[in-house]
Amino acid sequence: MSTETGEVTGTADKDYNIIWFTEACLSNALRLEAYIQDAEQSGDSELADFFRKAQAESRKGGEQGKAMLKSRLTG
């Protein structure tokens, strides 16, 4: 099977990859919220802090992805 280049989806691979990356980062930030709550409920503040740091990085990736999408899809 050949690589999809936008003929099926209508979205070029490079744009699709940015969309996928952004969605993955934002989904991960949401998932990590549950992990933070689980760690807090079990009294493990070290693990909760670890997940908070990871969540901040996921949010950062999501924001960077959104900015890149905006500049590339409207430019």
PQR file of N, CA, C, O and H, with PARSE charges and radii, in Angstrom:
ATOM      1  N   MET A   1       0.840  -1.179   0.000 -0.4000 1.5000
ATOM      2  CA  MET A   1       0.000   0.000   0.000 -0.0000 2.0000
ATOM      3  C   MET A   1       0.883   1.238   0.000  0.5500 1.7000
ATOM      4  O   MET A   1       1.847   1.325   0.760 -0.5500 1.4000
ATOM      5  N   SER A   2       0.548   2.189  -0.852 -0.4000 1.5000
ATOM      6  CA  SER A   2       1.360   3.402  -0.929 -0.0000 2.0000
ATOM      7  C   SER A   2       0.923   4.402   0.134  0.5500 1.7000
ATOM      8  O   SER A   2      -0.160   4.293   0.709 -0.5500 1.4000
ATOM      9  H   SER A   2      -0.235   2.119  -1.470  0.4000 1.0000
ATOM     10  N   THR A   3       1.786   5.369   0.378 -0.4000 1.5000
ATOM     11  CA  THR A   3       1.488   6.403   1.353 -0.0000 2.0000
ATOM     12  C   THR A   3       0.390   7.309   0.820  0.5500 1.7000
ATOM     13  O   THR A   3       0.401   7.683  -0.353 -0.5500 1.4000
ATOM     14  H   THR A   3       2.666   5.457  -0.090  0.4000 1.0000
ATOM     15  N   GLU A   4      -0.548   7.659   1.673 -0.4000 1.5000
ATOM     16  CA  GLU A   4      -1.629   8.561   1.296 -0.0000 2.0000
ATOM     17  C   GLU A   4      -1.067   9.969   1.200  0.5500 1.7000
ATOM     18  O   GLU A   4      -0.437  10.443   2.145 -0.5500 1.4000
ATOM     19  H   GLU A   4      -0.557   7.356   2.626  0.4000 1.0000
ATOM     20  N   THR A   5      -1.277  10.639   0.092 -0.4000 1.5000
ATOM     21  CA  THR A   5      -0.705  11.969  -0.114 -0.0000 2.0000
ATOM     22  C   THR A   5      -1.763  13.049  -0.213  0.5500 1.7000
ATOM     23  O   THR A   5      -1.497  14.140  -0.718 -0.5500 1.4000
ATOM     24  H   THR A   5      -1.788  10.254  -0.676  0.4000 1.0000
ATOM     25  N   GLY A   6      -2.955  12.755   0.264 -0.4000 1.5000
ATOM     26  CA  GLY A   6      -4.007  13.753   0.240 -0.0000 2.0000
ATOM     27  C   GLY A   6      -5.116  13.446  -0.740  0.5500 1.7000
ATOM     28  O   GLY A   6      -6.156  14.106  -0.731 -0.5500 1.4000
ATOM     29  H   GLY A   6      -3.172  11.869   0.674  0.4000 1.0000
ATOM     30  N   GLU A   7      -4.905  12.438  -1.597 -0.4000 1.5000
ATOM     31  CA  GLU A   7      -5.939  12.121  -2.575 -0.0000 2.0000
ATOM     32  C   GLU A   7      -7.189  11.545  -1.913  0.5500 1.7000
ATOM     33  O   GLU A   7      -8.303  11.811  -2.365 -0.5500 1.4000
ATOM     34  H   GLU A   7      -4.061  11.902  -1.605  0.4000 1.0000
ATOM     35  N   VAL A   8      -7.018  10.763  -0.853 -0.4000 1.5000
ATOM     36  CA  VAL A   8      -8.161  10.154  -0.177 -0.0000 2.0000
ATOM     37  C   VAL A   8      -8.758  11.112   0.840  0.5500 1.7000
ATOM     38  O   VAL A   8      -9.973  11.308   0.868 -0.5500 1.4000
ATOM     39  H   VAL A   8      -6.114  10.547  -0.486  0.4000 1.0000
ATOM     40  N   THR A   9      -7.921  11.707   1.671 -0.4000 1.5000
ATOM     41  CA  THR A   9      -8.414  12.565   2.755 -0.0000 2.0000
ATOM     42  C   THR A   9      -8.637  14.003   2.328  0.5500 1.7000
ATOM     43  O   THR A   9      -9.388  14.731   2.977 -0.5500 1.4000
ATOM     44  H   THR A   9      -6.934  11.548   1.648  0.4000 1.0000
ATOM     45  N   GLY A  10      -8.003  14.419   1.257 -0.4000 1.5000
ATOM     46  CA  GLY A  10      -8.069  15.817   0.857 -0.0000 2.0000
ATOM     47  C   GLY A  10      -7.130  16.697   1.662  0.5500 1.7000
ATOM     48  O   GLY A  10      -7.189  17.923   1.572 -0.5500 1.4000
ATOM     49  H   GLY A  10      -7.393  13.828   0.730  0.4000 1.0000
ATOM     50  N   THR A  11      -6.270  16.077   2.444 -0.4000 1.5000
ATOM     51  CA  THR A  11      -5.323  16.802   3.293 -0.0000 2.0000
ATOM     52  C   THR A  11      -3.927  16.252   3.059  0.5500 1.7000
ATOM     53  O   THR A  11      -3.692  15.053   3.205 -0.5500 1.4000
ATOM     54  H   THR A  11      -6.221  15.081   2.517  0.4000 1.0000
ATOM     55  N   ALA A  12      -3.017  17.114   2.702 -0.4000 1.5000
ATOM     56  CA  ALA A  12      -1.635  16.680   2.460 -0.0000 2.0000
ATOM     57  C   ALA A  12      -1.042  16.083   3.726  0.5500 1.7000
ATOM     58  O   ALA A  12      -1.397  16.483   4.835 -0.5500 1.4000
ATOM     59  H   ALA A  12      -3.208  18.088   2.583  0.4000 1.0000
ATOM     60  N   ASP A  13      -0.138  15.124   3.558 -0.4000 1.5000
ATOM     61  CA  ASP A  13       0.483  14.450   4.700 -0.0000 2.0000
ATOM     62  C   ASP A  13       1.039  15.432   5.722  0.5500 1.7000
ATOM     63  O   ASP A  13       0.798  15.277   6.919 -0.5500 1.4000
ATOM     64  H   ASP A  13       0.150  14.798   2.657  0.4000 1.0000
ATOM     65  N   LYS A  14       1.771  16.431   5.273 -0.4000 1.5000
ATOM     66  CA  LYS A  14       2.403  17.363   6.214 -0.0000 2.0000
ATOM     67  C   LYS A  14       1.353  18.095   7.043  0.5500 1.7000
ATOM     68  O   LYS A  14       1.568  18.313   8.236 -0.5500 1.4000
ATOM     69  H   LYS A  14       1.966  16.557   4.300  0.4000 1.0000
ATOM     70  N   ASP A  15       0.236  18.479   6.455 -0.4000 1.5000
ATOM     71  CA  ASP A  15      -0.833  19.134   7.207 -0.0000 2.0000
ATOM     72  C   ASP A  15      -1.551  18.139   8.113  0.5500 1.7000
ATOM     73  O   ASP A  15      -1.880  18.455   9.256 -0.5500 1.4000
ATOM     74  H   ASP A  15       0.061  18.302   5.487  0.4000 1.0000
ATOM     75  N   TYR A  16      -1.788  16.958   7.605 -0.4000 1.5000
ATOM     76  CA  TYR A  16      -2.425  15.913   8.407 -0.0000 2.0000
ATOM     77  C   TYR A  16      -1.567  15.597   9.633  0.5500 1.7000
ATOM     78  O   TYR A  16      -2.095  15.407  10.728 -0.5500 1.4000
ATOM     79  H   TYR A  16      -1.521  16.701   6.676  0.4000 1.0000
ATOM     80  N   ASN A  17      -0.264  15.541   9.453 -0.4000 1.5000
ATOM     81  CA  ASN A  17       0.639  15.240  10.567 -0.0000 2.0000
ATOM     82  C   ASN A  17       0.561  16.304  11.661  0.5500 1.7000
ATOM     83  O   ASN A  17       0.592  15.977  12.847 -0.5500 1.4000
ATOM     84  H   ASN A  17       0.165  15.695   8.563  0.4000 1.0000
ATOM     85  N   ILE A  18       0.459  17.567  11.269 -0.4000 1.5000
ATOM     86  CA  ILE A  18       0.329  18.642  12.262 -0.0000 2.0000
ATOM     87  C   ILE A  18      -1.007  18.509  12.989  0.5500 1.7000
ATOM     88  O   ILE A  18      -1.070  18.672  14.208 -0.5500 1.4000
ATOM     89  H   ILE A  18       0.433  17.833  10.306  0.4000 1.0000
ATOM     90  N   ILE A  19      -2.067  18.215  12.250 -0.4000 1.5000
ATOM     91  CA  ILE A  19      -3.387  18.030  12.855 -0.0000 2.0000
ATOM     92  C   ILE A  19      -3.345  16.866  13.833  0.5500 1.7000
ATOM     93  O   ILE A  19      -3.840  16.978  14.955 -0.5500 1.4000
ATOM     94  H   ILE A  19      -2.016  18.083  11.260  0.4000 1.0000
ATOM     95  N   TRP A  20      -2.756  15.752  13.418 -0.4000 1.5000
ATOM     96  CA  TRP A  20      -2.665  14.576  14.288 -0.0000 2.0000
ATOM     97  C   TRP A  20      -1.864  14.907  15.541  0.5500 1.7000
ATOM     98  O   TRP A  20      -2.285  14.575  16.649 -0.5500 1.4000
ATOM     99  H   TRP A  20      -2.353  15.661  12.507  0.4000 1.0000
ATOM    100  N   PHE A  21      -0.716  15.558  15.378 -0.4000 1.5000
ATOM    101  CA  PHE A  21       0.144  15.903  16.507 -0.0000 2.0000
ATOM    102  C   PHE A  21      -0.606  16.776  17.513  0.5500 1.7000
ATOM    103  O   PHE A  21      -0.545  16.538  18.719 -0.5500 1.4000
ATOM    104  H   PHE A  21      -0.374  15.828  14.477  0.4000 1.0000
ATOM    105  N   THR A  22      -1.310  17.785  17.010 -0.4000 1.5000
ATOM    106  CA  THR A  22      -2.053  18.698  17.873 -0.0000 2.0000
ATOM    107  C   THR A  22      -3.126  17.948  18.651  0.5500 1.7000
ATOM    108  O   THR A  22      -3.267  18.138  19.859 -0.5500 1.4000
ATOM    109  H   THR A  22      -1.360  17.979  16.030  0.4000 1.0000
ATOM    110  N   GLU A  23      -3.874  17.105  17.970 -0.4000 1.5000
ATOM    111  CA  GLU A  23      -4.923  16.324  18.628 -0.0000 2.0000
ATOM    112  C   GLU A  23      -4.322  15.392  19.675  0.5500 1.7000
ATOM    113  O   GLU A  23      -4.876  15.248  20.764 -0.5500 1.4000
ATOM    114  H   GLU A  23      -3.759  16.950  16.989  0.4000 1.0000
ATOM    115  N   ALA A  24      -3.201  14.763  19.359 -0.4000 1.5000
ATOM    116  CA  ALA A  24      -2.561  13.839  20.298 -0.0000 2.0000
ATOM    117  C   ALA A  24      -2.101  14.581  21.553  0.5500 1.7000
ATOM    118  O   ALA A  24      -2.276  14.081  22.665 -0.5500 1.4000
ATOM    119  H   ALA A  24      -2.751  14.880  18.473  0.4000 1.0000
ATOM    120  N   CYS A  25      -1.519  15.756  21.387 -0.4000 1.5000
ATOM    121  CA  CYS A  25      -1.074  16.547  22.543 -0.0000 2.0000
ATOM    122  C   CYS A  25      -2.248  16.942  23.428  0.5500 1.7000
ATOM    123  O   CYS A  25      -2.184  16.802  24.649 -0.5500 1.4000
ATOM    124  H   CYS A  25      -1.376  16.162  20.485  0.4000 1.0000
ATOM    125  N   LEU A  26      -3.314  17.432  22.818 -0.4000 1.5000
ATOM    126  CA  LEU A  26      -4.468  17.879  23.589 -0.0000 2.0000
ATOM    127  C   LEU A  26      -5.165  16.704  24.269  0.5500 1.7000
ATOM    128  O   LEU A  26      -5.606  16.825  25.411 -0.5500 1.4000
ATOM    129  H   LEU A  26      -3.366  17.546  21.825  0.4000 1.0000
ATOM    130  N   SER A  27      -5.268  15.582  23.587 -0.4000 1.5000
ATOM    131  CA  SER A  27      -5.861  14.381  24.195 -0.0000 2.0000
ATOM    132  C   SER A  27      -5.009  13.901  25.362  0.5500 1.7000
ATOM    133  O   SER A  27      -5.537  13.480  26.391 -0.5500 1.4000
ATOM    134  H   SER A  27      -4.909  15.483  22.659  0.4000 1.0000
ATOM    135  N   ASN A  28      -3.709  13.966  25.203 -0.4000 1.5000
ATOM    136  CA  ASN A  28      -2.810  13.544  26.268 -0.0000 2.0000
ATOM    137  C   ASN A  28      -2.958  14.447  27.489  0.5500 1.7000
ATOM    138  O   ASN A  28      -2.949  13.959  28.619 -0.5500 1.4000
ATOM    139  H   ASN A  28      -3.280  14.309  24.367  0.4000 1.0000
ATOM    140  N   ALA A  29      -3.093  15.756  27.277 -0.4000 1.5000
ATOM    141  CA  ALA A  29      -3.288  16.687  28.392 -0.0000 2.0000
ATOM    142  C   ALA A  29      -4.568  16.342  29.150  0.5500 1.7000
ATOM    143  O   ALA A  29      -4.603  16.390  30.380 -0.5500 1.4000
ATOM    144  H   ALA A  29      -3.099  16.152  26.359  0.4000 1.0000
ATOM    145  N   LEU A  30      -5.599  16.001  28.419 -0.4000 1.5000
ATOM    146  CA  LEU A  30      -6.862  15.625  29.048 -0.0000 2.0000
ATOM    147  C   LEU A  30      -6.731  14.315  29.823  0.5500 1.7000
ATOM    148  O   LEU A  30      -7.215  14.208  30.950 -0.5500 1.4000
ATOM    149  H   LEU A  30      -5.571  15.962  27.420  0.4000 1.0000
ATOM    150  N   ARG A  31      -6.085  13.330  29.229 -0.4000 1.5000
ATOM    151  CA  ARG A  31      -5.871  12.032  29.883 -0.0000 2.0000
ATOM    152  C   ARG A  31      -5.044  12.192  31.154  0.5500 1.7000
ATOM    153  O   ARG A  31      -5.326  11.554  32.169 -0.5500 1.4000
ATOM    154  H   ARG A  31      -5.693  13.417  28.314  0.4000 1.0000
ATOM    155  N   LEU A  32      -4.032  13.038  31.097 -0.4000 1.5000
ATOM    156  CA  LEU A  32      -3.165  13.249  32.250 -0.0000 2.0000
ATOM    157  C   LEU A  32      -3.910  13.865  33.425  0.5500 1.7000
ATOM    158  O   LEU A  32      -3.509  13.673  34.573 -0.5500 1.4000
ATOM    159  H   LEU A  32      -3.802  13.556  30.273  0.4000 1.0000
ATOM    160  N   GLU A  33      -4.978  14.598  33.163 -0.4000 1.5000
ATOM    161  CA  GLU A  33      -5.771  15.157  34.260 -0.0000 2.0000
ATOM    162  C   GLU A  33      -6.320  14.034  35.141  0.5500 1.7000
ATOM    163  O   GLU A  33      -6.329  14.152  36.367 -0.5500 1.4000
ATOM    164  H   GLU A  33      -5.304  14.754  32.231  0.4000 1.0000
ATOM    165  N   ALA A  34      -6.771  12.962  34.527 -0.4000 1.5000
ATOM    166  CA  ALA A  34      -7.262  11.810  35.291 -0.0000 2.0000
ATOM    167  C   ALA A  34      -6.121  11.162  36.073  0.5500 1.7000
ATOM    168  O   ALA A  34      -6.319  10.732  37.209 -0.5500 1.4000
ATOM    169  H   ALA A  34      -6.764  12.865  33.531  0.4000 1.0000
ATOM    170  N   TYR A  35      -4.943  11.089  35.484 -0.4000 1.5000
ATOM    171  CA  TYR A  35      -3.799  10.499  36.168 -0.0000 2.0000
ATOM    172  C   TYR A  35      -3.400  11.352  37.379  0.5500 1.7000
ATOM    173  O   TYR A  35      -3.041  10.821  38.430 -0.5500 1.4000
ATOM    174  H   TYR A  35      -4.782  11.438  34.561  0.4000 1.0000
ATOM    175  N   ILE A  36      -3.467  12.678  37.217 -0.4000 1.5000
ATOM    176  CA  ILE A  36      -3.148  13.583  38.326 -0.0000 2.0000
ATOM    177  C   ILE A  36      -4.123  13.351  39.476  0.5500 1.7000
ATOM    178  O   ILE A  36      -3.720  13.240  40.634 -0.5500 1.4000
ATOM    179  H   ILE A  36      -3.759  13.109  36.364  0.4000 1.0000
ATOM    180  N   GLN A  37      -5.395  13.280  39.146 -0.4000 1.5000
ATOM    181  CA  GLN A  37      -6.408  13.060  40.179 -0.0000 2.0000
ATOM    182  C   GLN A  37      -6.215  11.714  40.874  0.5500 1.7000
ATOM    183  O   GLN A  37      -6.357  11.619  42.093 -0.5500 1.4000
ATOM    184  H   GLN A  37      -5.722  13.370  38.205  0.4000 1.0000
ATOM    185  N   ASP A  38      -5.893  10.679  40.107 -0.4000 1.5000
ATOM    186  CA  ASP A  38      -5.642   9.355  40.702 -0.0000 2.0000
ATOM    187  C   ASP A  38      -4.464   9.412  41.669  0.5500 1.7000
ATOM    188  O   ASP A  38      -4.528   8.863  42.769 -0.5500 1.4000
ATOM    189  H   ASP A  38      -5.778  10.756  39.117  0.4000 1.0000
ATOM    190  N   ALA A  39      -3.392  10.077  41.254 -0.4000 1.5000
ATOM    191  CA  ALA A  39      -2.207  10.181  42.115 -0.0000 2.0000
ATOM    192  C   ALA A  39      -2.525  10.971  43.376  0.5500 1.7000
ATOM    193  O   ALA A  39      -2.094  10.600  44.468 -0.5500 1.4000
ATOM    194  H   ALA A  39      -3.340  10.524  40.361  0.4000 1.0000
ATOM    195  N   GLU A  40      -3.276  12.058  43.231 -0.4000 1.5000
ATOM    196  CA  GLU A  40      -3.645  12.858  44.403 -0.0000 2.0000
ATOM    197  C   GLU A  40      -4.520  12.061  45.366  0.5500 1.7000
ATOM    198  O   GLU A  40      -4.340  12.134  46.581 -0.5500 1.4000
ATOM    199  H   GLU A  40      -3.625  12.360  42.344  0.4000 1.0000
ATOM    200  N   GLN A  41      -5.463  11.304  44.821 -0.4000 1.5000
ATOM    201  CA  GLN A  41      -6.356  10.507  45.665 -0.0000 2.0000
ATOM    202  C   GLN A  41      -5.598   9.443  46.448  0.5500 1.7000
ATOM    203  O   GLN A  41      -5.994   9.066  47.551 -0.5500 1.4000
ATOM    204  H   GLN A  41      -5.609  11.244  43.833  0.4000 1.0000
ATOM    205  N   SER A  42      -4.506   8.966  45.866 -0.4000 1.5000
ATOM    206  CA  SER A  42      -3.713   7.953  46.561 -0.0000 2.0000
ATOM    207  C   SER A  42      -2.638   8.578  47.445  0.5500 1.7000
ATOM    208  O   SER A  42      -1.861   7.863  48.079 -0.5500 1.4000
ATOM    209  H   SER A  42      -4.184   9.272  44.970  0.4000 1.0000
ATOM    210  N   GLY A  43      -2.590   9.922  47.491 -0.4000 1.5000
ATOM    211  CA  GLY A  43      -1.628  10.609  48.347 -0.0000 2.0000
ATOM    212  C   GLY A  43      -0.217  10.670  47.795  0.5500 1.7000
ATOM    213  O   GLY A  43       0.722  10.937  48.545 -0.5500 1.4000
ATOM    214  H   GLY A  43      -3.221  10.502  46.976  0.4000 1.0000
ATOM    215  N   ASP A  44      -0.047  10.431  46.514 -0.4000 1.5000
ATOM    216  CA  ASP A  44       1.284  10.416  45.896 -0.0000 2.0000
ATOM    217  C   ASP A  44       1.542  11.748  45.194  0.5500 1.7000
ATOM    218  O   ASP A  44       1.341  11.868  43.985 -0.5500 1.4000
ATOM    219  H   ASP A  44      -0.810  10.215  45.905  0.4000 1.0000
ATOM    220  N   SER A  45       1.984  12.741  45.953 -0.4000 1.5000
ATOM    221  CA  SER A  45       2.198  14.069  45.386 -0.0000 2.0000
ATOM    222  C   SER A  45       3.356  14.100  44.387  0.5500 1.7000
ATOM    223  O   SER A  45       3.340  14.892  43.444 -0.5500 1.4000
ATOM    224  H   SER A  45       2.147  12.643  46.935  0.4000 1.0000
ATOM    225  N   GLU A  46       4.349  13.252  44.588 -0.4000 1.5000
ATOM    226  CA  GLU A  46       5.470  13.199  43.641 -0.0000 2.0000
ATOM    227  C   GLU A  46       4.973  12.776  42.258  0.5500 1.7000
ATOM    228  O   GLU A  46       5.355  13.365  41.247 -0.5500 1.4000
ATOM    229  H   GLU A  46       4.362  12.609  45.354  0.4000 1.0000
ATOM    230  N   LEU A  47       4.125  11.755  42.222 -0.4000 1.5000
ATOM    231  CA  LEU A  47       3.589  11.284  40.944 -0.0000 2.0000
ATOM    232  C   LEU A  47       2.644  12.320  40.341  0.5500 1.7000
ATOM    233  O   LEU A  47       2.648  12.535  39.129 -0.5500 1.4000
ATOM    234  H   LEU A  47       3.815  11.276  43.043  0.4000 1.0000
ATOM    235  N   ALA A  48       1.840  12.959  41.177 -0.4000 1.5000
ATOM    236  CA  ALA A  48       0.940  14.003  40.683 -0.0000 2.0000
ATOM    237  C   ALA A  48       1.745  15.135  40.041  0.5500 1.7000
ATOM    238  O   ALA A  48       1.377  15.624  38.973 -0.5500 1.4000
ATOM    239  H   ALA A  48       1.836  12.785  42.162  0.4000 1.0000
ATOM    240  N   ASP A  49       2.833  15.551  40.679 -0.4000 1.5000
ATOM    241  CA  ASP A  49       3.686  16.601  40.115 -0.0000 2.0000
ATOM    242  C   ASP A  49       4.323  16.159  38.801  0.5500 1.7000
ATOM    243  O   ASP A  49       4.435  16.946  37.861 -0.5500 1.4000
ATOM    244  H   ASP A  49       3.131  15.154  41.546  0.4000 1.0000
ATOM    245  N   PHE A  50       4.731  14.911  38.744 -0.4000 1.5000
ATOM    246  CA  PHE A  50       5.297  14.354  37.510 -0.0000 2.0000
ATOM    247  C   PHE A  50       4.287  14.466  36.374  0.5500 1.7000
ATOM    248  O   PHE A  50       4.625  14.903  35.274 -0.5500 1.4000
ATOM    249  H   PHE A  50       4.639  14.272  39.508  0.4000 1.0000
ATOM    250  N   PHE A  51       3.043  14.070  36.647 -0.4000 1.5000
ATOM    251  CA  PHE A  51       2.005  14.134  35.625 -0.0000 2.0000
ATOM    252  C   PHE A  51       1.644  15.580  35.279  0.5500 1.7000
ATOM    253  O   PHE A  51       1.315  15.868  34.128 -0.5500 1.4000
ATOM    254  H   PHE A  51       2.769  13.715  37.540  0.4000 1.0000
ATOM    255  N   ARG A  52       1.700  16.491  36.249 -0.4000 1.5000
ATOM    256  CA  ARG A  52       1.440  17.907  35.964 -0.0000 2.0000
ATOM    257  C   ARG A  52       2.473  18.471  34.994  0.5500 1.7000
ATOM    258  O   ARG A  52       2.138  19.217  34.074 -0.5500 1.4000
ATOM    259  H   ARG A  52       1.967  16.256  37.184  0.4000 1.0000
ATOM    260  N   LYS A  53       3.729  18.106  35.214 -0.4000 1.5000
ATOM    261  CA  LYS A  53       4.792  18.566  34.301 -0.0000 2.0000
ATOM    262  C   LYS A  53       4.571  18.012  32.898  0.5500 1.7000
ATOM    263  O   LYS A  53       4.723  18.729  31.909 -0.5500 1.4000
ATOM    264  H   LYS A  53       4.002  17.501  35.962  0.4000 1.0000
ATOM    265  N   ALA A  54       4.215  16.745  32.819 -0.4000 1.5000
ATOM    266  CA  ALA A  54       3.943  16.132  31.517 -0.0000 2.0000
ATOM    267  C   ALA A  54       2.742  16.800  30.863  0.5500 1.7000
ATOM    268  O   ALA A  54       2.733  17.024  29.652 -0.5500 1.4000
ATOM    269  H   ALA A  54       4.092  16.163  33.622  0.4000 1.0000
ATOM    270  N   GLN A  55       1.728  17.118  31.663 -0.4000 1.5000
ATOM    271  CA  GLN A  55       0.533  17.773  31.138 -0.0000 2.0000
ATOM    272  C   GLN A  55       0.879  19.164  30.593  0.5500 1.7000
ATOM    273  O   GLN A  55       0.371  19.568  29.547 -0.5500 1.4000
ATOM    274  H   GLN A  55       1.735  16.936  32.646  0.4000 1.0000
ATOM    275  N   ALA A  56       1.731  19.883  31.297 -0.4000 1.5000
ATOM    276  CA  ALA A  56       2.142  21.210  30.825 -0.0000 2.0000
ATOM    277  C   ALA A  56       2.854  21.110  29.482  0.5500 1.7000
ATOM    278  O   ALA A  56       2.649  21.951  28.607 -0.5500 1.4000
ATOM    279  H   ALA A  56       2.143  19.555  32.147  0.4000 1.0000
ATOM    280  N   GLU A  57       3.682  20.097  29.317 -0.4000 1.5000
ATOM    281  CA  GLU A  57       4.377  19.909  28.038 -0.0000 2.0000
ATOM    282  C   GLU A  57       3.397  19.533  26.930  0.5500 1.7000
ATOM    283  O   GLU A  57       3.542  19.976  25.791 -0.5500 1.4000
ATOM    284  H   GLU A  57       3.849  19.415  30.028  0.4000 1.0000
ATOM    285  N   SER A  58       2.409  18.723  27.262 -0.4000 1.5000
ATOM    286  CA  SER A  58       1.392  18.357  26.266 -0.0000 2.0000
ATOM    287  C   SER A  58       0.583  19.580  25.848  0.5500 1.7000
ATOM    288  O   SER A  58       0.289  19.767  24.667 -0.5500 1.4000
ATOM    289  H   SER A  58       2.290  18.363  28.187  0.4000 1.0000
ATOM    290  N   ARG A  59       0.225  20.409  26.825 -0.4000 1.5000
ATOM    291  CA  ARG A  59      -0.493  21.649  26.489 -0.0000 2.0000
ATOM    292  C   ARG A  59       0.361  22.536  25.595  0.5500 1.7000
ATOM    293  O   ARG A  59      -0.135  23.126  24.635 -0.5500 1.4000
ATOM    294  H   ARG A  59       0.464  20.257  27.784  0.4000 1.0000
ATOM    295  N   LYS A  60       1.645  22.625  25.916 -0.4000 1.5000
ATOM    296  CA  LYS A  60       2.573  23.435  25.118 -0.0000 2.0000
ATOM    297  C   LYS A  60       2.612  22.922  23.678  0.5500 1.7000
ATOM    298  O   LYS A  60       2.550  23.706  22.731 -0.5500 1.4000
ATOM    299  H   LYS A  60       2.048  22.145  26.695  0.4000 1.0000
ATOM    300  N   GLY A  61       2.713  21.614  23.524 -0.4000 1.5000
ATOM    301  CA  GLY A  61       2.706  21.028  22.182 -0.0000 2.0000
ATOM    302  C   GLY A  61       1.410  21.314  21.451  0.5500 1.7000
ATOM    303  O   GLY A  61       1.419  21.605  20.255 -0.5500 1.4000
ATOM    304  H   GLY A  61       2.763  20.977  24.293  0.4000 1.0000
ATOM    305  N   GLY A  62       0.288  21.232  22.167 -0.4000 1.5000
ATOM    306  CA  GLY A  62      -1.005  21.532  21.562 -0.0000 2.0000
ATOM    307  C   GLY A  62      -1.089  22.978  21.094  0.5500 1.7000
ATOM    308  O   GLY A  62      -1.588  23.257  20.004 -0.5500 1.4000
ATOM    309  H   GLY A  62       0.281  20.996  23.139  0.4000 1.0000
ATOM    310  N   GLU A  63      -0.603  23.889  21.916 -0.4000 1.5000
ATOM    311  CA  GLU A  63      -0.623  25.311  21.546 -0.0000 2.0000
ATOM    312  C   GLU A  63       0.291  25.581  20.350  0.5500 1.7000
ATOM    313  O   GLU A  63      -0.064  26.343  19.451 -0.5500 1.4000
ATOM    314  H   GLU A  63      -0.198  23.662  22.802  0.4000 1.0000
ATOM    315  N   GLN A  64       1.459  24.958  20.345 -0.4000 1.5000
ATOM    316  CA  GLN A  64       2.373  25.141  19.222 -0.0000 2.0000
ATOM    317  C   GLN A  64       1.780  24.552  17.942  0.5500 1.7000
ATOM    318  O   GLN A  64       1.912  25.133  16.864 -0.5500 1.4000
ATOM    319  H   GLN A  64       1.747  24.338  21.075  0.4000 1.0000
ATOM    320  N   GLY A  65       1.130  23.403  18.068 -0.4000 1.5000
ATOM    321  CA  GLY A  65       0.480  22.796  16.907 -0.0000 2.0000
ATOM    322  C   GLY A  65      -0.638  23.665  16.366  0.5500 1.7000
ATOM    323  O   GLY A  65      -0.772  23.824  15.153 -0.5500 1.4000
ATOM    324  H   GLY A  65       1.023  22.931  18.943  0.4000 1.0000
ATOM    325  N   LYS A  66      -1.448  24.234  17.264 -0.4000 1.5000
ATOM    326  CA  LYS A  66      -2.531  25.116  16.818 -0.0000 2.0000
ATOM    327  C   LYS A  66      -1.974  26.343  16.100  0.5500 1.7000
ATOM    328  O   LYS A  66      -2.514  26.768  15.078 -0.5500 1.4000
ATOM    329  H   LYS A  66      -1.339  24.106  18.250  0.4000 1.0000
ATOM    330  N   ALA A  67      -0.901  26.908  16.633 -0.4000 1.5000
ATOM    331  CA  ALA A  67      -0.291  28.086  16.003 -0.0000 2.0000
ATOM    332  C   ALA A  67       0.255  27.731  14.622  0.5500 1.7000
ATOM    333  O   ALA A  67       0.104  28.504  13.676 -0.5500 1.4000
ATOM    334  H   ALA A  67      -0.463  26.563  17.463  0.4000 1.0000
ATOM    335  N   MET A  68       0.884  26.570  14.507 -0.4000 1.5000
ATOM    336  CA  MET A  68       1.427  26.168  13.226 -0.0000 2.0000
ATOM    337  C   MET A  68       0.308  25.921  12.217  0.5500 1.7000
ATOM    338  O   MET A  68       0.413  26.313  11.055 -0.5500 1.4000
ATOM    339  H   MET A  68       1.006  25.942  15.276  0.4000 1.0000
ATOM    340  N   LEU A  69      -0.760  25.270  12.667 -0.4000 1.5000
ATOM    341  CA  LEU A  69      -1.903  25.048  11.779 -0.0000 2.0000
ATOM    342  C   LEU A  69      -2.474  26.367  11.292  0.5500 1.7000
ATOM    343  O   LEU A  69      -2.745  26.539  10.104 -0.5500 1.4000
ATOM    344  H   LEU A  69      -0.846  24.951  13.611  0.4000 1.0000
ATOM    345  N   LYS A  70      -2.654  27.295  12.216 -0.4000 1.5000
ATOM    346  CA  LYS A  70      -3.221  28.587  11.863 -0.0000 2.0000
ATOM    347  C   LYS A  70      -2.369  29.279  10.793  0.5500 1.7000
ATOM    348  O   LYS A  70      -2.896  29.780   9.800 -0.5500 1.4000
ATOM    349  H   LYS A  70      -2.434  27.156  13.182  0.4000 1.0000
ATOM    350  N   SER A  71      -1.070  29.301  11.002 -0.4000 1.5000
ATOM    351  CA  SER A  71      -0.199  30.000  10.059 -0.0000 2.0000
ATOM    352  C   SER A  71      -0.145  29.305   8.697  0.5500 1.7000
ATOM    353  O   SER A  71      -0.023  29.966   7.665 -0.5500 1.4000
ATOM    354  H   SER A  71      -0.642  28.893  11.809  0.4000 1.0000
ATOM    355  N   ARG A  72      -0.232  28.000   8.695 -0.4000 1.5000
ATOM    356  CA  ARG A  72      -0.108  27.262   7.431 -0.0000 2.0000
ATOM    357  C   ARG A  72      -1.428  27.146   6.676  0.5500 1.7000
ATOM    358  O   ARG A  72      -1.435  27.121   5.446 -0.5500 1.4000
ATOM    359  H   ARG A  72      -0.331  27.463   9.532  0.4000 1.0000
ATOM    360  N   LEU A  73      -2.532  27.075   7.392 -0.4000 1.5000
ATOM    361  CA  LEU A  73      -3.806  26.890   6.720 -0.0000 2.0000
ATOM    362  C   LEU A  73      -4.474  28.205   6.321  0.5500 1.7000
ATOM    363  O   LEU A  73      -5.360  28.223   5.467 -0.5500 1.4000
ATOM    364  H   LEU A  73      -2.527  27.096   8.392  0.4000 1.0000
ATOM    365  N   THR A  74      -4.045  29.308   6.945 -0.4000 1.5000
ATOM    366  CA  THR A  74      -4.615  30.603   6.562 -0.0000 2.0000
ATOM    367  C   THR A  74      -3.629  31.438   5.763  0.5500 1.7000
ATOM    368  O   THR A  74      -3.996  32.469   5.200 -0.5500 1.4000
ATOM    369  H   THR A  74      -3.325  29.293   7.639  0.4000 1.0000
ATOM    370  N   GLY A  75      -2.366  30.992   5.712 -0.4000 1.5000
ATOM    371  CA  GLY A  75      -1.332  31.768   5.049 -0.0000 2.0000
ATOM    372  C   GLY A  75      -1.249  31.447   3.627  0.5500 1.7000
ATOM    373  O   GLY A  75      -0.422  32.015   2.913 -0.5500 1.4000
ATOM    374  H   GLY A  75      -2.068  30.154   6.170  0.4000 1.0000
TER
END
